[in-house]
């Protein structure tokens, strides 16, 4: 059974643009500060999930330790293992100090660029 922690507003999980390399996506979000019942949340970590479809199945690709992170400060995670040339989907969950995990955040996606081939070498003219 999952405890429903108040997690994210609809637009608070973002993909940060400007990552030029294939296979890289940087996620950004605001950490939650309360449980769904309004009590203070003692946040332990954030779990990061990736899928090939907006509906899953989801694979946990990482976790960030959030203990001591000030509330309402943007947190980030960079995925450097995303497959090239496809669209990937991300969601995150909050984990309280008691180990209870929230429902997933909103889902965001990124079309990962295909790798660019190296140019030919040893070009000569005779």
DSSP file (Angstrom, degrees, kcal/mol; ACC not computed):
  #  RESIDUE AA STRUCTURE BP1 BP2  ACC     N-H-->O    O-->H-N    N-H-->O    O-->H-N    TCO  KAPPA ALPHA  PHI   PSI    X-CA   Y-CA   Z-CA
    1    1 A X              0   0    0      0, 0.0     2,-0.4     0, 0.0   100,-0.2   0.000 360.0 360.0 360.0 132.9    0.0    0.0    0.0
    2    2 A X        -     0   0    0     98,-0.1     2,-0.4     3,-0.0   100,-0.1  -0.825 360.0-131.9-100.9 134.7    1.4    3.4   -0.9
    3    3 A X        -     0   0    0     -2,-0.4     2,-1.0    98,-0.3   100,-0.1  -0.680  24.8-126.5 -77.6 131.8    0.9    6.5    1.2
    4    4 A X        -     0   0    0     -2,-0.4    32,-1.4    98,-0.2     2,-0.3  -0.726  30.1-171.6 -85.3 107.0   -0.3    9.4   -0.9
    5    5 A X  B     -A   35   0A   0     -2,-1.0     2,-0.5    30,-0.2    98,-0.3  -0.747  35.5-106.2 -92.6 142.9    2.1   12.2   -0.3
    6    6 A X        +     0   0    0     28,-0.8    28,-0.4    -2,-0.3    27,-0.1  -0.596  57.8 164.8 -68.7 124.9    1.2   15.6   -1.7
    7    7 A X        -     0   0    0     -2,-0.5     2,-0.4     1,-0.3    -1,-0.2   0.822  34.1 -10.5-113.9 -81.3    3.7   15.7   -4.4
    8    8 A X        -     0   0    0     96,-0.1    -1,-0.3    24,-0.1     2,-0.1  -0.941  50.2-120.0-135.9 146.1    3.7   18.0   -7.4
    9    9 A X    >   -     0   0    0     -2,-0.4     3,-1.8    21,-0.1     4,-0.3  -0.385  51.2 -93.8 -72.5 166.7    1.6   20.5   -9.1
   10   10 A X  T 3  S+     0   0    0      1,-0.3     3,-0.3     2,-0.1    -1,-0.1   0.781 122.5  35.1 -57.1 -30.6    0.8   19.7  -12.7
   11   11 A X  T 3  S+     0   0    0      1,-0.2    -1,-0.3     3,-0.0    -2,-0.0   0.236  88.2  97.7-109.7  15.0    3.7   21.6  -14.2
   12   12 A X    <   +     0   0    0     -3,-1.8     2,-0.7     1,-0.1    18,-0.2   0.647  67.0  73.2 -87.6 -11.1    6.4   21.1  -11.6
   13   13 A X        +     0   0    0     -4,-0.3     2,-0.3    -3,-0.3    16,-0.2  -0.903  70.0 172.0 -98.5 117.4    8.3   18.2  -13.3
   14   14 A X  E     -B   28   0B   0     14,-3.0    14,-2.4    -2,-0.7     2,-0.5  -0.890  35.7-132.5-126.1 151.4   10.1   19.7  -16.2
   15   15 A X  E     -B   27   0B   0     -2,-0.3     2,-0.5    12,-0.2    12,-0.2  -0.921  29.6-133.9 -97.7 128.7   12.7   18.6  -18.7
   16   16 A X  E     -B   26   0B   0     10,-3.3    10,-0.6    -2,-0.5     3,-0.4  -0.715  21.5-141.6 -85.2 126.9   15.4   21.2  -18.9
   17   17 A X  S    S+     0   0    0     -2,-0.5     3,-0.1     1,-0.2    -1,-0.1  -0.150  70.3  67.1 -77.1 176.2   16.4   22.0  -22.5
   18   18 A X        +     0   0    0      1,-0.3     2,-0.9     2,-0.0    -1,-0.2   0.439  54.7 138.0  93.2   0.7   19.8   22.6  -23.9
   19   19 A X        -     0   0    0     -3,-0.4    -1,-0.3     1,-0.2     5,-0.1  -0.711  28.9-175.7 -79.6 111.0   21.3   19.2  -23.5
   20   20 A X        +     0   0    0     -2,-0.9     2,-0.2    -3,-0.1    -1,-0.2   0.740  51.1  88.6 -82.9 -23.5   23.1   18.7  -26.7
   21   21 A X  S >  S-     0   0    0      1,-0.1     3,-1.0     2,-0.0    92,-0.2  -0.518  81.6-112.4 -84.0 144.2   24.3   15.2  -26.3
   22   22 A X  T 3  S+     0   0    0      1,-0.2    62,-0.1    -2,-0.2    92,-0.1  -0.375  99.9  28.4 -65.0 147.6   22.3   12.2  -27.3
   23   23 A X  T 3  S+     0   0    0     90,-0.3    59,-1.2    60,-0.2     2,-0.4   0.635  95.1 113.6  78.3  14.1   21.1   10.0  -24.5
   24   24 A X    <   +     0   0    0     -3,-1.0     2,-0.4    57,-0.1    56,-0.2  -0.975  31.9 166.5-124.9 131.2   20.9   12.9  -21.9
   25   25 A X  E     - C   0  79B   0     54,-2.0    54,-3.3    -2,-0.4     2,-0.6  -0.990  19.5-153.4-138.6 131.3   17.8   14.3  -20.2
   26   26 A X  E     -BC  16  78B   0    -10,-0.6   -10,-3.3    -2,-0.4     2,-0.3  -0.929  12.2-160.0-108.9 121.8   17.8   16.6  -17.2
   27   27 A X  E     -BC  15  77B   0     50,-3.2    50,-1.8    -2,-0.6     2,-0.3  -0.709   6.2-170.1 -97.5 148.6   14.7   16.6  -15.0
   28   28 A X  E     +BC  14  76B   0    -14,-2.4   -14,-3.0    -2,-0.3     2,-0.3  -0.998  13.6 154.5-139.0 140.9   13.8   19.4  -12.6
   29   29 A X  E     - C   0  75B   0     46,-2.2    46,-3.3    -2,-0.3     2,-0.5  -0.954  41.2-109.1-154.0 169.8   11.1   19.5   -9.9
   30   30 A X  E     - C   0  74B   0     -2,-0.3    44,-0.2    44,-0.2   -21,-0.1  -0.941  39.0-121.6-105.9 126.7   10.1   21.1   -6.6
   31   31 A X        -     0   0    0     42,-0.8    41,-0.9    -2,-0.5    42,-0.1  -0.395  29.0-113.6 -66.6 141.4   10.2   18.7   -3.6
   32   32 A X        -     0   0    0      1,-0.1    11,-0.2    39,-0.1   -25,-0.1  -0.339  21.7-165.5 -71.8 158.5    7.0   18.3   -1.6
   33   33 A X        +     0   0    0      1,-0.1     8,-2.2   -27,-0.1     2,-0.3   0.475  63.9  41.8-121.3  -8.3    6.7   19.6    1.9
   34   34 A X  B    S-D   40   0C   0    -28,-0.4   -28,-0.8     6,-0.3     6,-0.2  -0.954  71.5-118.0-141.6 156.9    3.5   17.9    3.2
   35   35 A X  B >   -A    5   0A   0      4,-3.0     3,-2.1    -2,-0.3   -30,-0.2  -0.408  46.4 -98.0 -80.9 168.3    1.6   14.6    3.3
   36   36 A X  T 3  S+     0   0    0    -32,-1.4   -31,-0.1     1,-0.3    -1,-0.1   0.744 125.1  59.0 -63.9 -22.2   -1.8   14.4    1.7
   37   37 A X  T 3  S-     0   0    0    -33,-0.2    -1,-0.3     2,-0.1     3,-0.1   0.435 121.2-107.8 -85.6   2.5   -3.4   14.8    5.2
   38   38 A X  S <  S+     0   0    0     -3,-2.1    -2,-0.1     1,-0.3     3,-0.1   0.284  76.2 133.6  92.3 -10.1   -1.6   18.2    5.6
   39   39 A X        -     0   0    0      1,-0.1    -4,-3.0    -5,-0.1    -1,-0.3  -0.349  68.9 -85.2 -71.8 157.0    1.0   16.9    8.1
   40   40 A X  B     -D   34   0C   0     -6,-0.2     2,-0.5    -3,-0.1    -6,-0.3  -0.369  41.8-136.5 -64.7 135.6    4.6   17.9    7.6
   41   41 A X        -     0   0    0     -8,-2.2     2,-0.9    -3,-0.1    -1,-0.1  -0.813   5.9-154.5 -94.1 130.0    6.5   15.5    5.3
   42   42 A X        -     0   0    0     -2,-0.5    55,-2.1    25,-0.0     2,-0.3  -0.885  25.3-149.6-100.4  99.7   10.0   14.4    6.3
   43   43 A X  E     +E   96   0D   0     -2,-0.9    25,-0.3    53,-0.2    53,-0.2  -0.535  25.8 174.2 -78.6 129.0   11.4   13.7    2.8
   44   44 A X  E     -     0   0D   0     51,-3.1    22,-1.7     1,-0.4    23,-1.2   0.823  60.8 -26.7 -98.8 -44.3   14.0   10.9    2.5
   45   45 A X  E     -EF  95  65D   0     50,-1.7    50,-2.7    20,-0.3     2,-0.4  -0.975  47.9-121.2-162.2 170.4   14.5   10.6   -1.2
   46   46 A X  E     -EF  94  64D   0     18,-2.2    18,-2.7    -2,-0.3     2,-0.4  -0.995  24.4-147.4-121.5 129.4   13.0   11.1   -4.7
   47   47 A X  E     -EF  93  63D   0     46,-2.2    46,-2.0    -2,-0.4     2,-0.5  -0.822   9.1-149.7 -97.2 138.3   12.8    8.0   -7.0
   48   48 A X  E     -EF  92  62D   0     14,-2.9    13,-2.5    -2,-0.4    14,-1.3  -0.923  14.0-170.3-111.7 129.9   13.2    8.6  -10.8
   49   49 A X  E     -EF  91  60D   0     42,-3.0    42,-1.7    -2,-0.5     2,-0.3  -0.902   5.2-167.1-121.7 147.9   11.4    6.4  -13.3
   50   50 A X  E     +EF  90  59D   0      9,-2.4     9,-2.5    -2,-0.3     2,-0.3  -0.973   9.0 174.1-132.5 147.6   11.7    6.0  -17.1
   51   51 A X  E     -E   89   0D   0     38,-2.1    38,-2.6    -2,-0.3     7,-0.1  -0.957  39.0-129.5-146.3 163.8    9.4    4.2  -19.6
   52   52 A X  S    S+     0   0    0      5,-0.4     2,-0.3    -2,-0.3    35,-0.2   0.450  98.6  40.2 -90.4  -3.9    9.1    3.8  -23.3
   53   53 A X  S >  S-     0   0    0      4,-0.2     3,-1.6    36,-0.1    36,-0.1  -0.974  86.1-117.2-142.7 152.2    5.4    4.7  -23.1
   54   54 A X  T 3  S+     0   0    0     -2,-0.3     3,-0.1     1,-0.3    53,-0.0   0.676 117.2  47.5 -65.3 -16.3    3.5    7.3  -21.1
   55   55 A X  T 3  S-     0   0    0      1,-0.4    -1,-0.3     2,-0.1     3,-0.2   0.334 104.1-168.2-106.9   5.8    1.6    4.5  -19.4
   56   56 A X    <   -     0   0    0     -3,-1.6    -1,-0.4     1,-0.3     2,-0.2  -0.457  59.0-135.3  95.3-169.9    4.6    2.3  -18.5
   57   57 A X        -     0   0    0     -2,-0.1    -5,-0.4    -7,-0.1     2,-0.3   0.433  57.2-146.5 -69.8 150.0    5.9   -0.1  -17.6
   58   58 A X        -     0   0    0     -3,-0.2     2,-0.5    -2,-0.2    -7,-0.2  -0.702  13.4-160.9 -98.1 140.7    8.2    2.0  -15.5
   59   59 A X  E     -F   50   0D   0     -9,-2.5    -9,-2.4    -2,-0.3     2,-0.5  -0.982  22.6-126.4-118.7 128.0   11.8    1.2  -14.6
   60   60 A X  E     +F   49   0D   0     -2,-0.5   -11,-0.3   -11,-0.2     3,-0.1  -0.622  32.2 173.3 -72.0 120.9   13.4    2.9  -11.6
   61   61 A X  E     -     0   0D   0    -13,-2.5     2,-0.3    -2,-0.5   -12,-0.2   0.515  57.3 -17.2-107.8  -8.7   16.6    4.5  -13.0
   62   62 A X  E     -F   48   0D   0    -14,-1.3   -14,-2.9    17,-0.0     2,-0.3  -0.987  47.9-139.4-179.4 172.5   17.8    6.4  -10.0
   63   63 A X  E     -F   47   0D   0     -2,-0.3     2,-0.4   -16,-0.2   -16,-0.2  -0.986  12.5-150.8-148.9 140.1   17.1    7.9   -6.6
   64   64 A X  E     -F   46   0D   0    -18,-2.7   -18,-2.2    -2,-0.3     2,-0.6  -0.941  22.3-123.4-114.0 137.9   18.2   11.2   -5.1
   65   65 A X  E     +F   45   0D   0     -2,-0.4   -20,-0.3   -20,-0.2   -21,-0.1  -0.694  30.5 177.0 -78.5 119.3   18.8   11.7   -1.4
   66   66 A X    >   +     0   0    0    -22,-1.7     3,-2.8    -2,-0.6   -21,-0.2   0.472  30.7 130.1-104.1  -4.5   16.5   14.5   -0.4
   67   67 A X  T 3  S+     0   0    0    -23,-1.2   -23,-0.1     1,-0.3     3,-0.1  -0.278  82.7  11.1 -55.7 128.7   17.2   14.6    3.3
   68   68 A X  T 3  S+     0   0    0      1,-0.3     2,-0.4   -25,-0.3    -1,-0.3   0.418  90.5 141.3  83.0  -2.1   18.0   18.1    4.4
   69   69 A X    <   -     0   0    0     -3,-2.8    -1,-0.3   -26,-0.2   -26,-0.1  -0.597  58.0-116.4 -72.9 126.7   16.9   19.6    1.0
   70   70 A X    >   -     0   0    0     -2,-0.4     3,-1.0    -3,-0.1   -39,-0.2  -0.370  34.7-107.0 -62.1 140.3   15.2   22.9    1.6
   71   71 A X  T 3  S+     0   0    0      1,-0.2   -39,-0.1   -41,-0.1     3,-0.1  -0.261  99.7  23.8 -64.5 156.5   11.5   22.8    0.5
   72   72 A X  T 3  S+     0   0    0    -41,-0.9     2,-0.5     1,-0.2    -1,-0.2   0.695  90.2 125.4  61.2  22.3   10.5   24.7   -2.6
   73   73 A X    <   -     0   0    0     -3,-1.0   -42,-0.8   -42,-0.1    -1,-0.2  -0.946  69.6-109.2-107.6 129.4   14.0   24.5   -4.0
   74   74 A X  E     -C   30   0B   0     -2,-0.5     2,-0.3   -44,-0.2   -44,-0.2  -0.320  34.3-161.2 -59.5 134.4   14.3   23.0   -7.5
   75   75 A X  E     -C   29   0B   0    -46,-3.3   -46,-2.2    -6,-0.0     2,-0.3  -0.839   7.0-161.2-111.6 154.1   15.9   19.6   -7.5
   76   76 A X  E     -C   28   0B   0     -2,-0.3     2,-0.3   -48,-0.2   -48,-0.2  -0.933  15.6-172.1-136.7 159.2   17.4   18.0  -10.6
   77   77 A X  E     -C   27   0B   0    -50,-1.8   -50,-3.2    -2,-0.3     2,-0.6  -0.963  14.8-148.6-147.4 132.9   18.5   14.6  -11.9
   78   78 A X  E     -C   26   0B   0     -2,-0.3     2,-0.7   -52,-0.2   -52,-0.2  -0.923   5.6-154.4-109.0 121.4   20.4   14.0  -15.2
   79   79 A X  E     +C   25   0B   0    -54,-3.3   -54,-2.0    -2,-0.6     3,-0.2  -0.839  19.4 170.4 -91.8 113.9   19.7   10.7  -17.0
   80   80 A X        +     0   0    0     -2,-0.7    -1,-0.1   -56,-0.2   -56,-0.1   0.283  69.1  64.2-105.2   8.2   22.7    9.9  -19.1
   81   81 A X        +     0   0    0    -56,-0.1   -57,-0.1     2,-0.1    -1,-0.1   0.251  65.6 131.4-116.9  12.1   21.6    6.4  -20.0
   82   82 A X        -     0   0    0    -59,-1.2     2,-0.1    -3,-0.2     6,-0.0  -0.377  65.2-104.2 -66.4 143.2   18.5    7.1  -22.1
   83   83 A X    >   -     0   0    0      1,-0.1     3,-0.7    -2,-0.1   -60,-0.2  -0.403  37.3-115.3 -68.9 144.5   18.3    5.3  -25.4
   84   84 A X  T 3  S+     0   0    0      1,-0.2    30,-0.3   -62,-0.1    29,-0.1  -0.478  87.6  19.7 -79.4 147.9   19.1    7.3  -28.5
   85   85 A X  T 3  S+     0   0    0     28,-0.8     2,-0.3    27,-0.3    -1,-0.2   0.606 103.9  87.3  77.8  13.6   16.6    8.1  -31.3
   86   86 A X  S <  S-     0   0    0     -3,-0.7    26,-3.1    27,-0.2     2,-0.5  -0.888  79.5-102.9-135.3 167.4   13.3    7.3  -29.3
   87   87 A X  E     - G   0 111D   0     -2,-0.3     2,-0.3    24,-0.3    24,-0.3  -0.817  37.4-165.0 -91.6 131.7   10.9    9.2  -27.1
   88   88 A X  E     - G   0 110D   0     22,-2.6    22,-2.3    -2,-0.5     2,-0.4  -0.861   6.8-144.9-116.5 153.5   11.3    8.5  -23.4
   89   89 A X  E     -EG  51 109D   0    -38,-2.6   -38,-2.1    -2,-0.3     2,-0.3  -0.909  13.1-163.9-120.4 143.9    8.9    9.2  -20.5
   90   90 A X  E     +EG  50 108D   0     18,-3.0    18,-2.1    -2,-0.4     2,-0.3  -0.945  13.3 167.4-130.4 148.9    9.8   10.2  -17.0
   91   91 A X  E     -E   49   0D   0    -42,-1.7   -42,-3.0    -2,-0.3     2,-0.3  -0.965  15.8-153.2-148.9 156.6    8.0   10.4  -13.6
   92   92 A X  E     -E   48   0D   0     14,-0.3    13,-2.2    -2,-0.3     2,-0.3  -0.927   2.8-159.2-130.4 157.2    9.2   10.8  -10.1
   93   93 A X  E     -E   47   0D   0    -46,-2.0   -46,-2.2    -2,-0.3     2,-0.4  -0.947  16.7-126.8-131.3 155.0    7.9    9.8   -6.6
   94   94 A X  E     -E   46   0D   0      9,-0.4     8,-2.9    -2,-0.3     2,-0.5  -0.807  17.2-156.6 -99.5 144.0    8.6   11.1   -3.1
   95   95 A X  E     -EH  45 101D   0    -50,-2.7   -51,-3.1    -2,-0.4   -50,-1.7  -0.984  10.3-144.2-122.4 122.9    9.7    8.7   -0.4
   96   96 A X  E >   -E   43   0D   0      4,-2.5     3,-2.3    -2,-0.5   -53,-0.2  -0.286  33.3-100.1 -77.4 168.5    9.1    9.7    3.3
   97   97 A X  T 3  S+     0   0    0    -55,-2.1   -54,-0.1     1,-0.3    -1,-0.1   0.707 123.8  61.8 -63.8 -17.7   11.5    8.8    6.1
   98   98 A X  T 3  S-     0   0    0    -56,-0.2    -1,-0.3     2,-0.1     3,-0.1   0.439 119.8-109.9 -85.7   0.5    9.2    6.0    7.0
   99   99 A X  S <  S+     0   0    0     -3,-2.3     2,-0.3     1,-0.3    -2,-0.1   0.384  70.8 142.6  89.3  -3.6    9.8    4.4    3.5
  100  100 A X        -     0   0    0    -98,-0.1    -4,-2.5    -5,-0.0     2,-0.4  -0.546  40.1-145.7 -74.2 134.8    6.3    5.1    2.2
  101  101 A X  B     -H   95   0D   0     -2,-0.3   -98,-0.3    -6,-0.2    -6,-0.2  -0.834   8.2-132.0-106.6 138.3    6.4    6.1   -1.5
  102  102 A X        -     0   0    0     -8,-2.9   -98,-0.2    -2,-0.4     3,-0.1  -0.149  32.6 -88.4 -74.2 173.4    4.0    8.6   -3.1
  103  103 A X        -     0   0    0    -98,-0.3    -9,-0.4     1,-0.1    -1,-0.2  -0.355  63.5 -79.2 -70.2 166.5    2.0    8.2   -6.3
  104  104 A X        -     0   0    0    -11,-0.1   -11,-0.2     1,-0.1    -1,-0.1  -0.319  41.2-121.1 -71.9 152.7    3.8    9.3   -9.4
  105  105 A X        -     0   0    0    -13,-2.2    -1,-0.1     1,-0.2   -95,-0.1  -0.046  54.1 -62.6 -68.6-176.9    4.2   12.9  -10.5
  106  106 A X        -     0   0    0    -97,-0.3     2,-0.4     1,-0.1   -14,-0.3  -0.351  62.1-109.9 -63.0 157.9    2.9   14.0  -13.8
  107  107 A X        -     0   0    0    -16,-0.1     2,-0.3    -3,-0.1   -16,-0.2  -0.781  34.7-174.3 -97.0 135.9    4.6   12.3  -16.7
  108  108 A X  E     -G   90   0D   0    -18,-2.1   -18,-3.0    -2,-0.4     2,-0.3  -0.873   6.2-156.9-122.4 160.3    7.0   14.3  -19.0
  109  109 A X  E     -G   89   0D   0     -2,-0.3     2,-0.3   -20,-0.2   -20,-0.2  -0.928   9.5-164.6-137.5 160.8    8.7   13.1  -22.2
  110  110 A X  E     -G   88   0D   0    -22,-2.3   -22,-2.6    -2,-0.3     2,-0.8  -0.974  22.1-133.7-145.9 131.2   11.7   13.9  -24.4
  111  111 A X  E     -G   87   0D   0     -2,-0.3     2,-0.3   -24,-0.3   -24,-0.3  -0.762  31.8-141.0 -80.4 112.1   12.4   12.8  -27.9
  112  112 A X        -     0   0    0    -26,-3.1   -27,-0.3    -2,-0.8   -90,-0.1  -0.594  17.6-118.1 -78.8 132.4   16.0   11.7  -27.6
  113  113 A X        -     0   0    0     -2,-0.3   -28,-0.8   -92,-0.2   -90,-0.3  -0.332  25.2-112.2 -68.6 150.1   18.2   12.7  -30.6
  114  114 A X        -     0   0    0    -30,-0.3    -1,-0.1   -29,-0.2   -92,-0.1  -0.528  44.4 -93.7 -74.0 148.9   19.8   10.0  -32.7
  115  115 A X        -     0   0    0     -2,-0.2     2,-0.5     1,-0.1    -1,-0.1  -0.351  36.1-125.2 -64.5 145.3   23.6    9.9  -32.4
  116  116 A X        -     0   0    0     -3,-0.1    -1,-0.1     1,-0.0   -94,-0.1  -0.798  26.9-121.3 -92.7 128.8   25.5   11.9  -35.0
  117  117 A X        -     0   0    0     -2,-0.5     2,-0.1     1,-0.1     3,-0.1  -0.323  26.0-108.0 -69.2 151.9   28.0    9.9  -36.9
  118  118 A X        -     0   0    0      1,-0.1    -1,-0.1    -2,-0.0     3,-0.1  -0.459  41.4-104.5 -69.8 150.0   31.7   10.9  -36.9
  119  119 A X        -     0   0    0      1,-0.1    -1,-0.1    -2,-0.1     0, 0.0  -0.349  43.2 -88.3 -72.3 159.6   32.9   12.3  -40.2
  120  120 A X        -     0   0    0     -3,-0.1     2,-0.3     1,-0.1     3,-0.2  -0.270  47.6-147.4 -61.2 155.5   35.1   10.3  -42.5
  121  121 A X        +     0   0    0      1,-0.2    -1,-0.1    -3,-0.1    -3,-0.0  -0.733  64.3  37.6-121.4 171.2   38.8   10.5  -41.8
  122  122 A X        +     0   0    0     -2,-0.3     2,-0.4     1,-0.2    -1,-0.2   0.824  67.0 176.1  58.5  38.5   42.0   10.4  -43.8
  123  123 A X        +     0   0    0     -3,-0.2     2,-0.3     2,-0.0    -1,-0.2  -0.584   6.6 173.7 -71.7 128.3   40.6   12.3  -46.8
  124  124 A X        -     0   0    0     -2,-0.4     2,-0.4     0, 0.0     0, 0.0  -0.908  23.4-147.9-132.6 162.2   43.4   12.8  -49.3
  125  125 A X              0   0    0     -2,-0.3    -2,-0.0     1,-0.1     0, 0.0  -0.986 360.0 360.0-128.3 142.5   43.6   14.3  -52.8
  126  126 A X              0   0    0     -2,-0.4    -1,-0.1     0, 0.0     0, 0.0   0.339 360.0 360.0-123.3 360.0   46.1   13.1  -55.5
